[in-house]
Amino acid sequence: MSVLLIGRWDAETLEIEESHTVGDGDQEAIDALLSERSGSWWACEYLVDRHSDAVQRAHEELASGQLLVDEAEGFEPAP
C-alpha cells in the first residue's frame, strides 16, 4: 500500500489537505481521487504504510525555506 498526499501551495508553504491509502502505483485510483479537483493541486504518492511517514518524506524533499503544514491529521514532521 501507498499513501497519496494531496494539498496546495500557499506561497512557500505546502498545506496537506488530504491523505488516502492506495495500492502501490494504482494510477486509476489516484486519477479518480484527483479527477474532480479544479485549480492547481499538489499530489504525491509515497510508498509507505503510514500517513506520518508520507508527511515526513514530503517535508524532507522540500527545498530550503519551504514549509509544510499537515491540515489532514496534524502531524508535525521532524526537522
Residue frames relative to the residue before (quaternion, step in Angstrom):
aa qw qx qy qz dx dy dz
M 1.0000 0.0000 0.0000 0.0000 0.00 0.00 0.00
S 0.2009 -0.7539 0.6171 0.1025 3.51 -1.30 0.51
V 0.3270 -0.6998 0.5903 0.2343 3.53 -1.34 0.23
L 0.1850 -0.7623 0.6144 0.0846 3.54 -0.87 1.05
L 0.1504 -0.7725 0.6131 0.0692 3.55 -0.71 1.12
I 0.0796 -0.7800 0.6205 0.0191 3.56 -1.02 0.88
G 0.1891 0.7921 -0.5604 0.1511 3.55 -0.84 0.93
R 0.3733 -0.6855 0.5743 0.2468 3.51 -1.37 -0.29
W 0.4176 -0.6645 0.5590 0.2674 3.51 -1.28 0.50
D 0.0439 -0.7396 0.6714 0.0174 3.53 -1.05 0.88
A 0.7788 -0.1833 0.0459 0.5981 3.55 -0.05 1.37
E 0.8023 -0.2326 0.1979 0.5129 3.61 -0.64 -1.10
T 0.6191 0.5377 -0.3422 0.4587 3.60 1.22 0.31
L 0.2468 -0.7349 0.6167 0.1368 3.56 -0.91 1.01
E 0.1267 -0.7930 0.5945 0.0424 3.57 -0.63 1.14
I 0.2462 -0.7620 0.5864 0.1217 3.56 -0.52 1.23
E 0.1381 -0.8312 0.5373 0.0376 3.58 -0.57 1.17
E 0.8054 0.0990 -0.0366 0.5832 3.59 1.13 -0.58
S 0.0904 -0.7579 0.6438 0.0534 3.50 -1.30 0.51
H 0.0025 -0.8045 0.5922 -0.0458 3.58 -0.82 1.04
T 0.3442 -0.6938 0.5899 0.2285 3.54 -1.14 0.69
V 0.0162 0.7885 -0.6119 0.0591 3.56 -0.85 1.04
G 0.5925 -0.5354 0.4461 0.4041 3.56 -1.25 0.27
D 0.6177 -0.5572 0.3946 0.3903 3.58 -1.06 0.69
G 0.8640 0.0450 -0.0615 0.4976 3.55 -0.72 1.11
D 0.3936 0.7279 -0.4764 0.2969 3.62 1.21 0.35
Q 0.1697 -0.8410 0.5089 0.0703 3.54 0.30 1.32
E 0.6026 0.5648 -0.3593 0.4345 3.59 1.07 -0.65
A 0.6663 0.4835 -0.2964 0.4842 3.61 0.96 -0.86
I 0.6414 0.5173 -0.3200 0.4676 3.58 0.99 -0.82
D 0.6506 0.5145 -0.3130 0.4626 3.58 0.91 -0.91
A 0.6454 0.5221 -0.3209 0.4560 3.59 0.98 -0.83
L 0.6674 0.4987 -0.3035 0.4623 3.61 0.98 -0.81
L 0.7415 0.4081 -0.2186 0.4857 3.58 1.10 -0.67
S 0.5232 0.7086 -0.3851 0.2755 3.59 1.17 -0.47
E 0.7396 0.4222 -0.2415 0.4652 3.61 0.99 -0.68
R 0.5410 0.6214 -0.4019 0.3997 3.58 1.23 0.15
S 0.1543 -0.7575 0.6250 0.1083 3.52 -1.08 0.73
G 0.6920 0.4348 -0.3411 0.4646 3.55 -1.17 0.45
S 0.6287 -0.5442 0.3988 0.3867 3.54 -1.26 -0.26
W 0.0202 -0.7866 0.6151 -0.0500 3.52 -0.60 1.22
W 0.2943 -0.6950 0.6227 0.2064 3.53 -1.26 0.51
A 0.0894 0.7783 -0.6186 0.0590 3.59 -1.01 0.78
C 0.0638 0.7857 -0.6126 0.0584 3.53 -1.09 0.76
E 0.3014 -0.7355 0.5840 0.1651 3.55 -1.03 0.90
Y 0.1067 -0.7793 0.6164 0.0381 3.56 -0.95 0.95
L 0.3791 -0.7363 0.5212 0.2063 3.56 -0.86 1.00
V 0.4118 0.6535 -0.5030 0.3878 3.53 0.53 1.30
D 0.5097 -0.6774 0.4495 0.2815 3.58 -1.24 0.35
R 0.7770 0.3174 -0.1592 0.5198 3.60 1.15 -0.51
H 0.6152 -0.5590 0.4298 0.3525 3.51 -1.21 0.71
S 0.6707 0.5190 -0.3100 0.4298 3.58 0.82 -0.97
D 0.6400 0.5135 -0.3285 0.4677 3.61 1.03 -0.71
A 0.6407 0.5167 -0.3224 0.4675 3.59 1.03 -0.77
V 0.6567 0.5009 -0.3104 0.4707 3.59 0.93 -0.87
Q 0.6345 0.5254 -0.3318 0.4596 3.59 0.97 -0.81
R 0.6562 0.5022 -0.3098 0.4704 3.59 0.94 -0.86
A 0.6369 0.5192 -0.3317 0.4634 3.60 0.93 -0.86
H 0.6408 0.5324 -0.3117 0.4569 3.57 0.96 -0.89
E 0.6830 0.4987 -0.2847 0.4514 3.59 0.90 -0.93
E 0.6959 0.4805 -0.2716 0.4594 3.59 1.12 -0.59
L 0.5054 0.6519 -0.4255 0.3722 3.61 1.24 -0.14
A 0.5188 -0.6176 0.4919 0.3278 3.53 -1.19 0.57
S 0.6543 -0.5044 0.3889 0.4078 3.56 -1.23 0.46
G 0.7781 0.3147 -0.2499 0.4827 3.57 -0.93 0.91
Q 0.6363 0.4940 -0.3393 0.4858 3.59 1.24 -0.21
L 0.2423 -0.7800 0.5665 0.1092 3.55 -1.07 0.79
L 0.2048 -0.7511 0.6121 0.1387 3.54 -1.29 0.37
V 0.0614 -0.7661 0.6395 0.0176 3.56 -0.99 0.92
D 0.2501 -0.7752 0.5678 0.1189 3.55 -0.78 1.09
E 0.1296 -0.8091 0.5724 0.0320 3.56 -0.16 1.33
A 0.5826 0.6161 -0.3679 0.3817 3.62 1.16 -0.49
E 0.8374 0.0295 0.0312 0.5449 3.60 0.77 -1.02
G 0.5038 -0.7010 0.3987 0.3097 3.58 1.24 0.04
F 0.3643 0.7350 -0.5002 0.2771 3.62 1.19 0.37
E 0.1980 -0.7671 0.5999 0.1120 3.56 -0.97 0.87
P 0.3313 -0.7719 0.5077 0.1914 3.59 -0.40 1.21
A 0.5280 -0.6082 0.4943 0.3270 3.51 -1.24 0.61
P 0.5416 -0.6366 0.4362 0.3334 3.60 -1.04 0.71
